[in-house]
Amino acid sequence: MSSRYPELEPYDTGFLEAGAGNRIYWECCGNPAGQPALVLHGGPGSGCSTTARRYFDPSAYRIVLFDQRNCGRSLPSAAEFGTDLAANTTWHLVDDIERLRLYLDVDGWVIFANSWGSTLALAYAESHPDRVRAMAIAGVTTTRRTEIDWLCHGMARFFPEEWRWLREAIPPNLRHLDTLSAFHQLLNASDQEARMKAARDWHGWEAASILLADPDGFPRRWHDPDYLLARARIVTHYFYNGAWLEDGFLLRNAGRLAGIPGILIQGRLDLEAPLTTAWELAEAWPGSRLVVIENAAHSMSNATISSAIVGATDEFREIFRK
């Protein structure tokens, strides 16, 4: 397997007008004449990273990244008090991908996605299978209700101290609500300070599993309060609304992916996205292959997971060279 490719800078960037006042930041890296490849970041609301550019051979791929609605460099930011997230749903993002494909004059692309991005990749590919050449997915999620409940409540059995701290951070007048509902309400409160405190508290909870996966992997962007607020608002917005997906929809419709090569890369010790979802998807997706990484969790900075991702995109590169 290969290590990540060297750092590189975009050769083109811009903003895509997406309606309802939304402007989507995008960038292209690598070979302008290469096989188009699309990166779908996690979160929801984490924004794209410079590291994600490095999973593709820049001499062979035209690498496209974009910040999903209201996060990263896309505008308006969910951190701004007046930003309404009503026009930010899974299906809005699927439409954004198609809009970006047409804008960049792409016939079809290889997709790499991780974590929440895998849910978005599946929603897009099942809606537009003729536009997807292959997919590499790491940290597989489908955002079913059981997966949401696990992230927001079930993991408490592994982090009881952090869970108690999170529950105690909820004001007494909201403690009758489940944790997700309470934080969804707090992150949309009429008081900006209340929103900011809720964003920090929410990320304090998420940090428990992230630091377990990668003790050196605490995201640097988490030191930016605007980043924390935008991401927390978007995460809870999606989870509270079940990602606007009928429960189990993506697994039930995985047969639509038949003929699309797929490599699923999953850490066996992934607490945030337990292996069972990747296994179920591999069973339901004809022609896919599950790669289980032993002694790895949910961190993309894990050297073995990174190598497996690059190995997958290199494998696809050879397919399209034939």
Backbone torsions as a table, in degrees:
resi	resn	phi	psi	omega
1	MET	NA	159.7	-174.9
2	SER	-104.3	153.9	171.4
3	SER	-83.2	173.5	179.6
4	ARG	-64.0	150.5	177.6
5	TYR	-72.1	161.9	-178.3
6	PRO	-61.7	160.0	177.8
7	GLU	-60.9	147.1	177.9
8	LEU	-148.7	159.2	-178.8
9	GLU	-108.4	154.7	177.8
10	PRO	-65.3	147.2	171.5
11	TYR	-96.2	-9.9	178.3
12	ASP	-156.4	143.1	176.8
13	THR	-142.7	164.3	176.8
14	GLY	179.6	-175.2	176.8
15	PHE	-124.2	135.3	178.7
16	LEU	-103.8	124.6	177.2
17	GLU	-73.5	121.9	-173.1
18	ALA	-117.1	8.0	179.1
19	GLY	86.4	162.3	-179.8
20	ALA	55.4	29.1	178.7
21	GLY	80.7	3.5	-177.7
22	ASN	-85.8	133.8	175.7
23	ARG	-124.3	119.9	-172.2
24	ILE	-99.8	119.3	177.2
25	TYR	-74.4	135.0	175.9
26	TRP	-137.2	159.9	176.1
27	GLU	-149.0	151.5	177.5
28	CYS	-122.4	136.9	-179.8
29	CYS	-131.8	165.7	173.9
30	GLY	86.4	-138.2	-174.1
31	ASN	-96.6	114.4	-178.7
32	PRO	-59.4	-22.9	179.8
33	ALA	-101.3	8.0	-176.0
34	GLY	-82.2	179.2	175.4
35	GLN	-64.7	121.9	179.7
36	PRO	-63.0	137.3	178.4
37	ALA	-135.5	136.0	-177.8
38	LEU	-114.6	134.2	176.6
39	VAL	-105.3	128.9	177.2
40	LEU	-115.5	113.5	-175.0
41	HIS	-78.0	169.6	-177.6
42	GLY	-90.8	-160.9	-179.1
43	GLY	127.9	-101.4	-3.8
44	PRO	-60.5	147.9	174.3
45	GLY	98.4	9.7	-178.3
46	SER	-79.1	-22.3	-177.0
47	GLY	78.2	158.8	-179.1
48	CYS	-79.6	157.6	-176.3
49	SER	-123.3	159.3	177.6
50	THR	-67.0	-29.7	179.8
51	THR	-61.9	-35.8	-176.4
52	ALA	-64.0	-22.3	177.0
53	ARG	-65.5	-22.9	-166.7
54	ARG	-92.6	7.4	178.7
55	TYR	-89.2	-0.5	-177.7
56	PHE	-125.5	144.6	173.8
57	ASP	-64.8	111.4	-174.9
58	PRO	-68.9	-15.1	176.6
59	SER	-81.4	-17.4	-175.0
60	ALA	-111.8	-22.1	-173.5
61	TYR	-116.6	144.6	165.4
62	ARG	-95.5	101.8	-168.7
63	ILE	-92.6	119.3	-177.3
64	VAL	-112.6	126.3	174.6
65	LEU	-123.7	150.0	172.3
66	PHE	-148.0	152.7	174.6
67	ASP	-88.4	122.1	-179.7
68	GLN	-63.4	164.6	-171.2
69	ARG	-47.9	133.3	170.6
70	ASN	68.2	15.8	176.6
71	CYS	-135.0	170.1	-179.1
72	GLY	58.7	-129.0	179.9
73	ARG	-94.8	-0.9	176.9
74	SER	-71.3	152.0	-173.3
75	LEU	-125.0	148.5	-7.0
76	PRO	-76.9	155.1	-179.6
77	SER	-75.9	142.6	175.5
78	ALA	-66.2	-12.1	176.6
79	ALA	-75.2	-21.4	179.5
80	GLU	-73.5	135.9	-171.3
81	PHE	-58.1	-38.8	-174.1
82	GLY	-86.4	2.9	-177.5
83	THR	-74.8	119.5	178.2
84	ASP	-91.8	128.7	-177.2
85	LEU	-94.0	10.7	-176.5
86	ALA	-60.1	-31.7	-179.3
87	ALA	-95.7	27.6	177.5
88	ASN	-125.8	94.1	178.4
89	THR	-134.7	170.6	177.1
90	THR	-53.8	-42.0	-174.9
91	TRP	-75.8	-28.2	169.4
92	HIS	-62.7	-41.2	-179.5
93	LEU	-67.7	-38.6	175.3
94	VAL	-59.6	-43.7	177.5
95	ASP	-64.5	-36.3	178.2
96	ASP	-61.8	-40.9	179.5
97	ILE	-61.9	-45.0	178.2
98	GLU	-64.0	-40.8	178.8
99	ARG	-62.2	-40.9	178.9
100	LEU	-68.5	-39.0	178.2
101	ARG	-59.0	-46.7	-179.8
102	LEU	-66.2	-40.9	-179.0
103	TYR	-62.5	-39.1	-178.3
104	LEU	-89.9	3.0	177.7
105	ASP	57.7	52.5	178.8
106	VAL	-105.3	129.3	177.5
107	ASP	-79.9	-43.1	177.9
108	GLY	-163.4	154.9	-175.6
109	TRP	-139.8	156.8	167.7
110	VAL	-78.9	139.5	-178.6
111	ILE	-117.8	132.7	166.5
112	PHE	-115.0	132.2	-179.9
113	ALA	-141.7	149.1	174.3
114	ASN	-135.0	148.2	176.1
115	SER	55.5	-128.7	178.2
116	TRP	-51.8	-34.2	-179.8
117	GLY	-56.6	-27.6	178.6
118	SER	-68.6	-34.9	174.3
119	THR	-61.2	-46.6	179.8
120	LEU	-64.3	-41.3	178.7
121	ALA	-60.0	-43.5	-180.0
122	LEU	-66.7	-41.8	178.1
123	ALA	-60.9	-42.2	179.8
124	TYR	-68.3	-48.3	-175.6
125	ALA	-65.7	-35.4	178.4
126	GLU	-72.3	-24.7	177.5
127	SER	-85.6	-31.6	-175.5
128	HIS	-134.9	59.5	-175.2
129	PRO	-61.8	-25.9	-179.9
130	ASP	-73.3	-8.6	-179.6
131	ARG	-104.6	2.6	-177.1
132	VAL	-114.7	121.3	-178.4
133	ARG	-87.5	-34.8	179.6
134	ALA	-170.6	160.9	178.9
135	MET	-139.7	134.8	169.2
136	ALA	-115.2	124.3	-174.7
137	ILE	-127.7	129.8	178.5
138	ALA	-120.3	143.1	-179.6
139	GLY	63.1	58.3	-166.5
140	VAL	-65.0	130.4	172.3
141	THR	-134.6	153.1	170.4
142	THR	-124.7	1.8	176.5
143	THR	56.1	40.7	169.4
144	ARG	-69.6	164.8	-179.6
145	ARG	-60.4	-37.4	179.6
146	THR	-65.9	-35.0	178.8
147	GLU	-69.2	-40.8	177.7
148	ILE	-63.7	-46.2	-178.8
149	ASP	-63.0	-36.2	178.3
150	TRP	-62.6	-47.3	-178.5
151	LEU	-64.4	-38.9	-172.2
152	CYS	-92.4	-16.3	-177.2
153	HIS	-141.1	-47.2	-171.6
154	GLY	-61.9	-35.2	-178.8
155	MET	-65.9	-9.0	179.5
156	ALA	-57.7	-26.4	-178.8
157	ARG	-66.8	-22.3	177.7
158	PHE	-93.9	-19.7	-176.6
159	PHE	-134.3	63.2	-174.9
160	PRO	-63.5	-35.9	-179.9
161	GLU	-67.2	-45.8	179.5
162	GLU	-65.7	-34.0	179.1
163	TRP	-67.1	-43.1	178.2
164	ARG	-61.8	-42.2	178.7
165	TRP	-61.1	-41.1	179.8
166	LEU	-65.2	-44.9	179.6
167	ARG	-63.6	-38.7	-179.9
168	GLU	-70.7	-18.5	177.6
169	ALA	-76.5	-14.5	179.0
170	ILE	-80.0	130.2	179.0
171	PRO	-57.3	146.6	-177.0
172	PRO	-52.9	-33.8	-177.0
173	ASN	-72.6	-8.0	179.6
174	LEU	-115.4	3.4	-174.4
175	ARG	-74.2	-7.2	174.2
176	HIS	-76.9	-13.6	-179.8
177	LEU	-88.4	156.5	170.3
178	ASP	-67.1	162.0	-171.4
179	THR	-61.4	-44.1	-179.6
180	LEU	-61.5	-45.8	-179.5
181	SER	-62.9	-40.2	-179.7
182	ALA	-64.2	-44.7	-179.0
183	PHE	-72.3	-32.4	174.4
184	HIS	-60.0	-41.0	178.8
185	GLN	-69.0	-43.2	-179.0
186	LEU	-64.0	-37.9	-177.0
187	LEU	-76.8	-5.0	173.9
188	ASN	-121.1	23.3	-179.0
189	ALA	-67.4	163.2	179.7
190	SER	-78.9	-6.4	-178.6
191	ASP	-110.1	119.2	-178.2
192	GLN	-63.2	-34.6	178.5
193	GLU	-65.0	-37.7	177.5
194	ALA	-64.7	-39.4	177.1
195	ARG	-62.0	-44.5	-176.5
196	MET	-65.9	-42.2	177.6
197	LYS	-61.9	-42.5	179.4
198	ALA	-63.0	-37.6	179.1
199	ALA	-64.1	-42.7	178.7
200	ARG	-66.3	-42.1	-179.8
201	ASP	-63.7	-42.3	-179.8
202	TRP	-61.2	-45.0	-179.5
203	HIS	-71.0	-26.8	173.1
204	GLY	-61.3	-38.5	177.1
205	TRP	-68.2	-47.3	179.9
206	GLU	-62.0	-32.5	-177.2
207	ALA	-61.0	-29.0	-177.8
208	ALA	-58.2	-49.4	-178.6
209	SER	-76.4	-32.6	179.6
210	ILE	-65.2	-45.0	-178.6
211	LEU	-70.8	-26.8	174.3
212	LEU	-67.6	-38.5	-179.7
213	ALA	-70.6	-35.4	-175.3
214	ASP	-154.1	95.5	-176.0
215	PRO	-57.1	-25.1	179.3
216	ASP	-100.3	8.9	-169.6
217	GLY	-103.7	18.1	178.6
218	PHE	-60.7	118.3	-173.0
219	PRO	-59.0	128.4	179.8
220	ARG	-61.4	-31.4	-178.1
221	ARG	-64.1	-18.9	-178.8
222	TRP	-69.4	-8.4	175.6
223	HIS	-81.9	-8.1	179.9
224	ASP	-93.9	113.0	-176.9
225	PRO	-60.9	-34.1	177.9
226	ASP	-65.6	-38.3	177.4
227	TYR	-62.8	-46.7	-179.8
228	LEU	-58.3	-44.6	-176.7
229	LEU	-67.7	-46.3	179.7
230	ALA	-60.4	-46.9	-176.9
231	ARG	-65.9	-44.3	-179.1
232	ALA	-63.6	-41.4	178.5
233	ARG	-62.2	-42.8	-177.1
234	ILE	-71.2	-43.3	178.8
235	VAL	-56.5	-52.1	-176.8
236	THR	-69.5	-32.6	175.5
237	HIS	-59.3	-45.3	-179.4
238	TYR	-71.4	-46.1	-176.8
239	PHE	-68.0	-40.0	-179.9
240	TYR	-61.2	-32.2	-178.3
241	ASN	-99.6	13.6	177.7
242	GLY	59.2	26.5	-179.6
243	ALA	57.6	17.9	178.8
244	TRP	57.4	34.6	178.6
245	LEU	-119.2	132.6	170.8
246	GLU	-59.4	135.6	-171.2
247	ASP	-58.0	126.7	-179.9
248	GLY	80.0	5.3	-173.9
249	PHE	-56.4	-45.4	-173.6
250	LEU	-69.4	-37.7	176.8
251	LEU	-69.7	-40.2	-179.7
252	ARG	-63.8	-29.6	-175.7
253	ASN	-103.8	14.4	-178.3
254	ALA	-64.3	-19.0	176.3
255	GLY	-60.6	-22.7	177.8
256	ARG	-66.5	-15.1	-178.4
257	LEU	-87.9	-1.6	-179.5
258	ALA	-54.4	131.5	-179.2
259	GLY	96.4	-13.6	175.8
260	ILE	-95.7	117.1	176.6
261	PRO	-61.1	134.5	-179.3
262	GLY	-138.0	133.8	175.2
263	ILE	-122.3	120.2	-178.4
264	LEU	-104.6	123.2	-174.1
265	ILE	-115.8	118.6	-169.5
266	GLN	-139.1	128.3	172.7
267	GLY	-74.2	132.5	-178.9
268	ARG	-63.6	-29.0	-176.5
269	LEU	-98.9	20.9	-178.6
270	ASP	-70.9	109.7	178.1
271	LEU	-81.1	-32.7	-176.3
272	GLU	-74.2	-32.7	177.8
273	ALA	-134.2	80.8	-174.5
274	PRO	-55.3	148.6	-172.5
275	LEU	-54.6	-28.3	-174.0
276	THR	-57.3	-34.6	-179.3
277	THR	-67.2	-44.1	178.1
278	ALA	-62.2	-40.4	-179.7
279	TRP	-64.0	-44.5	179.0
280	GLU	-63.5	-38.5	178.8
281	LEU	-66.6	-42.8	178.6
282	ALA	-60.7	-36.9	177.8
283	GLU	-67.1	-33.4	-174.3
284	ALA	-90.9	-15.6	-174.6
285	TRP	-104.7	102.6	179.7
286	PRO	-61.2	128.1	177.4
287	GLY	91.0	2.5	177.7
288	SER	-90.9	164.0	179.7
289	ARG	-136.5	131.0	179.6
290	LEU	-97.7	126.6	176.1
291	VAL	-113.1	111.9	-179.3
292	VAL	-96.1	125.3	-179.7
293	ILE	-98.6	114.7	-178.9
294	GLU	-69.8	148.8	176.1
295	ASN	56.4	31.2	177.2
296	ALA	-128.6	152.0	-179.0
297	ALA	-116.3	-130.9	-170.9
298	HIS	-98.2	2.5	-172.5
299	SER	-85.5	126.4	176.3
300	MET	-73.5	-13.5	178.5
301	SER	-81.7	-7.8	174.5
302	ASN	-59.5	127.3	-172.9
303	ALA	-60.8	-38.3	-177.8
304	THR	-71.6	-39.2	176.5
305	ILE	-65.4	-44.7	178.6
306	SER	-58.2	-43.7	179.4
307	SER	-63.9	-37.0	179.0
308	ALA	-67.3	-37.3	177.9
309	ILE	-64.4	-48.0	179.0
310	VAL	-63.0	-39.8	176.7
311	GLY	-58.8	-38.4	179.1
312	ALA	-66.6	-46.7	-178.7
313	THR	-69.2	-31.8	174.1
314	ASP	-65.8	-38.8	178.0
315	GLU	-62.5	-44.3	178.3
316	PHE	-64.5	-38.1	178.4
317	ARG	-55.2	-43.0	-178.7
318	GLU	-69.6	-34.1	176.5
319	ILE	-59.3	-45.7	-174.0
320	PHE	-81.4	-10.4	174.8
321	ARG	-80.7	-20.0	-176.0
322	LYS	-76.2	NA	NA
